[in-house]
Amino acid sequence: MTEELYLKDSYIREFDAKVKEIKGEYAILDKTAFYPGGGGLENDIGYFVNSKGEKINVTEVKRDENNEILHKVESNSSLNVGDIIKGVINWSRRYKMMRLHTASHIIAALAYSKFGSLITGGHINPEYAKDDFNVNDKDALIDLINEANEIVKKAIEVKVYFLPREEALMIPAIVKLAGRNPPNIPIWRIVEIPGIDIQADGGPHVKNTSEIGEIVLLKVENKGKGRKRVYYTVKP
C-alpha cells in the first residue's frame, strides 16, 4: 500500500516517490503527501514533475475499492512504472482546509461538551466549511463560533499520535460523527487539542490553533427539527 506521508506530517508540500502502477488515467505511488479526501474533507490537487522535468497536473486524488490511493493525472503518457517523480501539493488550497479542519474540531468539541450534540454531516472545501448539528437553538451555534475564537487565540499545540484501537475506544466521544462506527483498524490516528478535544481522525491539521486565524460565521440554516447547519470560514 502507498505510504501516507500526511498522516505523520501535514506540512509536507513536496516529496519524491516512485510510480508503482498506472491504471488508466490514474497513477499509484509508493508514497504520497496528497490527501485522498475523506471525513468530509476534500482531496488535494497539485502536480508531478517527471524525470524529464515535465509538469503533470494532478486533478483528483481518491481511494479505490482496495483502499489504494489513486492520483488522476492529465497525461499518463508522461509517466512510466518505476519512474521517480516529484509531487507538489497545491499548498494554499491545502493549508486553508487544514485551518478549517482544525476549527471544525474545536466547534464540534464545544457542541458536544455544552449540548451533547454530535455532527450529523459536514463538508470542508478551500472556501468554507459546513457542519450539521442535532441542536434546536440557532443562537447556540452563533455562541459556539464566538467561544471557538477565544480558544483559537490561546495558541494551543495540536497533537497527533497513534494508539491501539482498544486503548482509543476507552476515550469518551473519540468519534463525534453521529452514526459513524469506530474505525475497524488496529491502530488509530488521534488528533488532540489538549483540554478541548480529542478525536480519531485521518486528515491534515495545523500544528497550533493560532494558525486558524479568525473563524467567521457565514450563516446558520434550519435543516429540520433538531437539526441546524452552520457555514463558516477562516481569515485572513
SELODREN-96576 format. One record per residue (C-alpha): residue in one letter; x, y, z; residue number from 1. Coordinates in pm, whole numbers. Example, Ala and Ser with C-alpha at 12.3 -4.5 7.8 and 13.67 -1.06 7.14 Angstrom:
BEGIN
<rest a | u 1230 | v -450 | w 780 | nr 1>
<rest s | u 1367 | v -106 | w 714 | nr 2>
***
This chain:
BEGIN
<rest m | u 0 | v 0 | w 0 | nr 1>
<rest t | u 103 | v 360 | w -58 | nr 2>
<rest e | u 277 | v 519 | w 240 | nr 3>
<rest e | u 58 | v 811 | w 353 | nr 4>
<rest l | u 306 | v 1085 | w 443 | nr 5>
<rest y | u 43 | v 1336 | w 561 | nr 6>
<rest l | u -55 | v 1109 | w 850 | nr 7>
<rest k | u 266 | v 1197 | w 1034 | nr 8>
<rest d | u 338 | v 1538 | w 883 | nr 9>
<rest s | u 62 | v 1754 | w 737 | nr 10>
<rest y | u 318 | v 2018 | w 631 | nr 11>
<rest i | u 494 | v 1818 | w 359 | nr 12>
<rest r | u 444 | v 2022 | w 43 | nr 13>
<rest e | u 684 | v 1838 | w -189 | nr 14>
<rest f | u 807 | v 1479 | w -193 | nr 15>
<rest d | u 985 | v 1228 | w -415 | nr 16>
<rest a | u 815 | v 897 | w -495 | nr 17>
<rest k | u 824 | v 602 | w -732 | nr 18>
<rest v | u 540 | v 522 | w -972 | nr 19>
<rest k | u 421 | v 173 | w -876 | nr 20>
<rest e | u 136 | v 131 | w -1122 | nr 21>
<rest i | u -60 | v 309 | w -1396 | nr 22>
<rest k | u -434 | v 236 | w -1404 | nr 23>
<rest g | u -591 | v 422 | w -1696 | nr 24>
<rest e | u -568 | v 791 | w -1613 | nr 25>
<rest y | u -456 | v 725 | w -1255 | nr 26>
<rest a | u -108 | v 678 | w -1109 | nr 27>
<rest i | u -28 | v 482 | w -791 | nr 28>
<rest l | u 286 | v 581 | w -599 | nr 29>
<rest d | u 492 | v 409 | w -332 | nr 30>
<rest k | u 436 | v 713 | w -108 | nr 31>
<rest t | u 229 | v 1032 | w -124 | nr 32>
<rest a | u 159 | v 1355 | w 61 | nr 33>
<rest f | u -163 | v 1408 | w -141 | nr 34>
<rest y | u -466 | v 1365 | w 86 | nr 35>
<rest p | u -726 | v 1150 | w -95 | nr 36>
<rest g | u -1026 | v 1309 | w 75 | nr 37>
<rest g | u -1248 | v 1162 | w 341 | nr 38>
<rest g | u -1427 | v 1256 | w 661 | nr 39>
<rest g | u -1595 | v 1544 | w 478 | nr 40>
<rest l | u -1262 | v 1697 | w 375 | nr 41>
<rest e | u -1194 | v 1745 | w 3 | nr 42>
<rest n | u -893 | v 1584 | w -164 | nr 43>
<rest d | u -569 | v 1761 | w -253 | nr 44>
<rest i | u -466 | v 1864 | w -602 | nr 45>
<rest g | u -128 | v 1975 | w -739 | nr 46>
<rest y | u 120 | v 1834 | w -988 | nr 47>
<rest f | u 403 | v 1588 | w -1055 | nr 48>
<rest v | u 737 | v 1666 | w -1215 | nr 49>
<rest n | u 873 | v 1367 | w -1410 | nr 50>
<rest s | u 1236 | v 1276 | w -1482 | nr 51>
<rest k | u 1231 | v 1496 | w -1794 | nr 52>
<rest g | u 1127 | v 1799 | w -1592 | nr 53>
<rest e | u 776 | v 1794 | w -1737 | nr 54>
<rest k | u 491 | v 1920 | w -1519 | nr 55>
<rest i | u 190 | v 1686 | w -1499 | nr 56>
<rest n | u -120 | v 1822 | w -1326 | nr 57>
<rest v | u -287 | v 1607 | w -1061 | nr 58>
<rest t | u -657 | v 1694 | w -1079 | nr 59>
<rest e | u -809 | v 1440 | w -837 | nr 60>
<rest v | u -691 | v 1207 | w -562 | nr 61>
<rest k | u -909 | v 928 | w -422 | nr 62>
<rest r | u -908 | v 577 | w -278 | nr 63>
<rest d | u -1012 | v 274 | w -482 | nr 64>
<rest e | u -1206 | v -29 | w -362 | nr 65>
<rest n | u -885 | v -177 | w -221 | nr 66>
<rest n | u -807 | v 139 | w -24 | nr 67>
<rest e | u -519 | v 221 | w -257 | nr 68>
<rest i | u -462 | v 591 | w -334 | nr 69>
<rest l | u -513 | v 694 | w -697 | nr 70>
<rest h | u -377 | v 1017 | w -846 | nr 71>
<rest k | u -563 | v 1134 | w -1156 | nr 72>
<rest v | u -315 | v 1289 | w -1398 | nr 73>
<rest e | u -368 | v 1496 | w -1713 | nr 74>
<rest s | u -133 | v 1282 | w -1921 | nr 75>
<rest n | u -27 | v 936 | w -1805 | nr 76>
<rest s | u 180 | v 903 | w -2124 | nr 77>
<rest s | u 439 | v 1118 | w -1944 | nr 78>
<rest l | u 470 | v 858 | w -1668 | nr 79>
<rest n | u 607 | v 504 | w -1660 | nr 80>
<rest v | u 611 | v 240 | w -1389 | nr 81>
<rest g | u 938 | v 275 | w -1200 | nr 82>
<rest d | u 975 | v 648 | w -1268 | nr 83>
<rest i | u 1084 | v 870 | w -980 | nr 84>
<rest i | u 866 | v 1180 | w -968 | nr 85>
<rest k | u 842 | v 1488 | w -751 | nr 86>
<rest g | u 494 | v 1552 | w -613 | nr 87>
<rest v | u 393 | v 1909 | w -533 | nr 88>
<rest i | u 80 | v 1991 | w -331 | nr 89>
<rest n | u -133 | v 2298 | w -406 | nr 90>
<rest w | u -34 | v 2437 | w -69 | nr 91>
<rest s | u -258 | v 2745 | w -42 | nr 92>
<rest r | u -562 | v 2524 | w -103 | nr 93>
<rest r | u -446 | v 2253 | w 140 | nr 94>
<rest y | u -347 | v 2495 | w 417 | nr 95>
<rest k | u -684 | v 2672 | w 409 | nr 96>
<rest m | u -857 | v 2336 | w 450 | nr 97>
<rest m | u -620 | v 2242 | w 735 | nr 98>
<rest r | u -718 | v 2561 | w 919 | nr 99>
<rest l | u -1087 | v 2493 | w 861 | nr 100>
<rest h | u -1048 | v 2131 | w 964 | nr 101>
<rest t | u -891 | v 2214 | w 1300 | nr 102>
<rest a | u -1155 | v 2483 | w 1353 | nr 103>
<rest s | u -1425 | v 2224 | w 1291 | nr 104>
<rest h | u -1281 | v 2005 | w 1567 | nr 105>
<rest i | u -1298 | v 2293 | w 1815 | nr 106>
<rest i | u -1658 | v 2373 | w 1722 | nr 107>
<rest a | u -1760 | v 2006 | w 1739 | nr 108>
<rest a | u -1596 | v 1968 | w 2081 | nr 109>
<rest l | u -1783 | v 2269 | w 2216 | nr 110>
<rest a | u -2114 | v 2144 | w 2075 | nr 111>
<rest y | u -2059 | v 1808 | w 2241 | nr 112>
<rest s | u -1946 | v 1941 | w 2578 | nr 113>
<rest k | u -2226 | v 2200 | w 2604 | nr 114>
<rest f | u -2520 | v 2023 | w 2443 | nr 115>
<rest g | u -2416 | v 1661 | w 2397 | nr 116>
<rest s | u -2458 | v 1733 | w 2024 | nr 117>
<rest l | u -2291 | v 1525 | w 1755 | nr 118>
<rest i | u -2214 | v 1624 | w 1396 | nr 119>
<rest t | u -2475 | v 1471 | w 1166 | nr 120>
<rest g | u -2300 | v 1577 | w 845 | nr 121>
<rest g | u -2039 | v 1813 | w 713 | nr 122>
<rest h | u -1806 | v 1918 | w 434 | nr 123>
<rest i | u -1487 | v 2123 | w 405 | nr 124>
<rest n | u -1362 | v 2283 | w 84 | nr 125>
<rest p | u -1099 | v 2558 | w 42 | nr 126>
<rest e | u -1360 | v 2834 | w 68 | nr 127>
<rest y | u -1571 | v 2737 | w 368 | nr 128>
<rest a | u -1686 | v 2455 | w 595 | nr 129>
<rest k | u -2037 | v 2345 | w 681 | nr 130>
<rest d | u -2145 | v 2123 | w 969 | nr 131>
<rest d | u -2484 | v 1987 | w 1070 | nr 132>
<rest f | u -2561 | v 1956 | w 1442 | nr 133>
<rest n | u -2854 | v 1796 | w 1618 | nr 134>
<rest v | u -2943 | v 2111 | w 1813 | nr 135>
<rest n | u -3260 | v 2321 | w 1826 | nr 136>
<rest d | u -3122 | v 2665 | w 1908 | nr 137>
<rest k | u -2974 | v 2871 | w 1625 | nr 138>
<rest d | u -2827 | v 3123 | w 1869 | nr 139>
<rest a | u -2640 | v 2845 | w 2046 | nr 140>
<rest l | u -2433 | v 2783 | w 1733 | nr 141>
<rest i | u -2354 | v 3151 | w 1698 | nr 142>
<rest d | u -2228 | v 3149 | w 2056 | nr 143>
<rest l | u -2016 | v 2841 | w 1978 | nr 144>
<rest i | u -1834 | v 3026 | w 1700 | nr 145>
<rest n | u -1754 | v 3313 | w 1935 | nr 146>
<rest e | u -1628 | v 3074 | w 2201 | nr 147>
<rest a | u -1425 | v 2881 | w 1944 | nr 148>
<rest n | u -1246 | v 3203 | w 1851 | nr 149>
<rest e | u -1143 | v 3252 | w 2213 | nr 150>
<rest i | u -989 | v 2905 | w 2211 | nr 151>
<rest v | u -806 | v 2977 | w 1884 | nr 152>
<rest k | u -640 | v 3279 | w 2047 | nr 153>
<rest k | u -493 | v 3060 | w 2322 | nr 154>
<rest a | u -239 | v 2919 | w 2074 | nr 155>
<rest i | u -281 | v 2557 | w 2183 | nr 156>
<rest e | u -49 | v 2299 | w 2029 | nr 157>
<rest v | u -236 | v 2038 | w 1822 | nr 158>
<rest k | u -100 | v 1689 | w 1892 | nr 159>
<rest v | u -109 | v 1395 | w 1651 | nr 160>
<rest y | u -23 | v 1043 | w 1768 | nr 161>
<rest f | u -125 | v 680 | w 1727 | nr 162>
<rest l | u -299 | v 440 | w 1967 | nr 163>
<rest p | u -411 | v 75 | w 1957 | nr 164>
<rest r | u -784 | v 50 | w 1882 | nr 165>
<rest e | u -868 | v -98 | w 2223 | nr 166>
<rest e | u -698 | v 190 | w 2403 | nr 167>
<rest a | u -855 | v 454 | w 2179 | nr 168>
<rest l | u -1205 | v 315 | w 2236 | nr 169>
<rest m | u -1169 | v 388 | w 2607 | nr 170>
<rest i | u -1159 | v 764 | w 2535 | nr 171>
<rest p | u -1507 | v 923 | w 2569 | nr 172>
<rest a | u -1651 | v 1064 | w 2242 | nr 173>
<rest i | u -1343 | v 962 | w 2044 | nr 174>
<rest v | u -1577 | v 960 | w 1739 | nr 175>
<rest k | u -1801 | v 1269 | w 1721 | nr 176>
<rest l | u -1988 | v 1195 | w 1400 | nr 177>
<rest a | u -2342 | v 1070 | w 1456 | nr 178>
<rest g | u -2395 | v 728 | w 1303 | nr 179>
<rest r | u -2024 | v 679 | w 1236 | nr 180>
<rest n | u -1892 | v 344 | w 1351 | nr 181>
<rest p | u -1545 | v 338 | w 1511 | nr 182>
<rest p | u -1275 | v 255 | w 1252 | nr 183>
<rest n | u -1216 | v -119 | w 1224 | nr 184>
<rest i | u -838 | v -94 | w 1207 | nr 185>
<rest p | u -583 | v -198 | w 1471 | nr 186>
<rest i | u -405 | v 138 | w 1507 | nr 187>
<rest w | u -591 | v 468 | w 1524 | nr 188>
<rest r | u -455 | v 813 | w 1445 | nr 189>
<rest i | u -554 | v 1053 | w 1721 | nr 190>
<rest v | u -576 | v 1432 | w 1689 | nr 191>
<rest e | u -582 | v 1610 | w 2024 | nr 192>
<rest i | u -625 | v 1975 | w 2116 | nr 193>
<rest p | u -534 | v 1945 | w 2485 | nr 194>
<rest g | u -813 | v 2049 | w 2717 | nr 195>
<rest i | u -1050 | v 2099 | w 2425 | nr 196>
<rest d | u -1089 | v 1797 | w 2202 | nr 197>
<rest i | u -961 | v 1451 | w 2120 | nr 198>
<rest q | u -1080 | v 1257 | w 1814 | nr 199>
<rest a | u -986 | v 969 | w 1587 | nr 200>
<rest d | u -906 | v 1143 | w 1260 | nr 201>
<rest g | u -710 | v 1074 | w 940 | nr 202>
<rest g | u -693 | v 1420 | w 786 | nr 203>
<rest p | u -441 | v 1707 | w 780 | nr 204>
<rest h | u -443 | v 1964 | w 1065 | nr 205>
<rest v | u -247 | v 2273 | w 1167 | nr 206>
<rest k | u 13 | v 2243 | w 1444 | nr 207>
<rest n | u -125 | v 2523 | w 1659 | nr 208>
<rest t | u -472 | v 2673 | w 1699 | nr 209>
<rest s | u -328 | v 3021 | w 1640 | nr 210>
<rest e | u -276 | v 2927 | w 1275 | nr 211>
<rest i | u -652 | v 2908 | w 1225 | nr 212>
<rest g | u -690 | v 3284 | w 1236 | nr 213>
<rest e | u -1042 | v 3414 | w 1292 | nr 214>
<rest i | u -1340 | v 3182 | w 1246 | nr 215>
<rest v | u -1608 | v 3381 | w 1063 | nr 216>
<rest l | u -1972 | v 3273 | w 1076 | nr 217>
<rest l | u -2134 | v 3289 | w 731 | nr 218>
<rest k | u -2486 | v 3169 | w 807 | nr 219>
<rest v | u -2697 | v 2919 | w 1000 | nr 220>
<rest e | u -2973 | v 2721 | w 826 | nr 221>
<rest n | u -3262 | v 2530 | w 973 | nr 222>
<rest k | u -3250 | v 2180 | w 819 | nr 223>
<rest g | u -3546 | v 2036 | w 1006 | nr 224>
<rest k | u -3649 | v 1964 | w 1361 | nr 225>
<rest g | u -3348 | v 1944 | w 1588 | nr 226>
<rest r | u -3102 | v 1999 | w 1303 | nr 227>
<rest k | u -2908 | v 2314 | w 1220 | nr 228>
<rest r | u -2641 | v 2368 | w 954 | nr 229>
<rest v | u -2367 | v 2621 | w 1024 | nr 230>
<rest y | u -2145 | v 2768 | w 750 | nr 231>
<rest y | u -1814 | v 2932 | w 840 | nr 232>
<rest t | u -1477 | v 3025 | w 702 | nr 233>
<rest v | u -1144 | v 3149 | w 838 | nr 234>
<rest k | u -949 | v 3468 | w 775 | nr 235>
<rest p | u -713 | v 3611 | w 683 | nr 236>
***
